């Protein structure tokens, strides 16, 4: 539903669901709300110049373009690990970041096996050993 409130300025309207309508009826007169990226955010009470986005999780590093490891595409695990490490070094991403985000860069059986072994893998070195043991190609 579209709602117009006296706190939003003349003729302004945004789409809100019923719980947001109830919550915003209790807003203070010196605050404002706006919609950004599909999310309703409260305007900064001090200046009303910028939205208060403290409750929004930012995904700055998740936009890095890294080809995921897919064992179904006959990828060489050692080559992919070198590629992945080089990309992470390019963006100054450490081993902790790699381990925390690796599920984004695994596909098919590699992802399934990692999730099934998640409790046993505590460091990046352990992950590298885990992946190479499973997907090393014998030539």
Residue pairs with C-beta under 8 A, 6 or more apart in sequence:
1 15
1 16
1 17
1 18
1 21
2 13
2 14
2 15
2 16
3 13
3 14
3 15
3 16
3 21
3 24
4 11
4 12
4 13
5 24
5 25
5 27
6 29
7 24
7 27
7 29
7 31
7 32
7 33
8 14
8 32
8 33
9 32
14 33
14 34
14 35
14 40
15 35
16 24
16 40
20 40
24 33
27 33
27 42
28 45
30 45
30 48
31 42
31 43
31 45
31 48
32 42
32 43
32 48
33 40
33 41
33 42
33 43
34 40
34 41
34 43
34 51
35 41
36 51
36 53
39 56
41 51
41 52
41 53
41 55
41 56
42 51
42 52
43 50
43 51
43 52
44 50
44 51
44 52
45 52
61 91
61 93
61 97
61 101
62 101
62 104
64 87
64 91
64 93
66 83
66 84
66 87
66 105
67 80
67 83
68 104
68 105
68 106
68 107
69 75
69 77
69 80
69 84
69 105
69 106
69 107
69 110
69 131
69 135
70 107
70 108
70 110
71 77
71 107
71 108
71 109
71 110
71 135
72 107
72 108
72 109
75 135
76 137
77 131
77 132
77 134
77 135
77 136
77 137
78 132
78 136
81 128
81 131
81 132
84 98
84 105
85 98
88 94
88 97
88 98
95 123
95 124
95 125
96 124
98 124
98 127
99 121
99 123
99 124
99 127
102 114
102 127
103 111
103 114
103 115
106 114
110 131
110 134
110 135
113 134
114 121
114 127
114 130
114 131
117 130
120 126
120 130
121 127
121 130
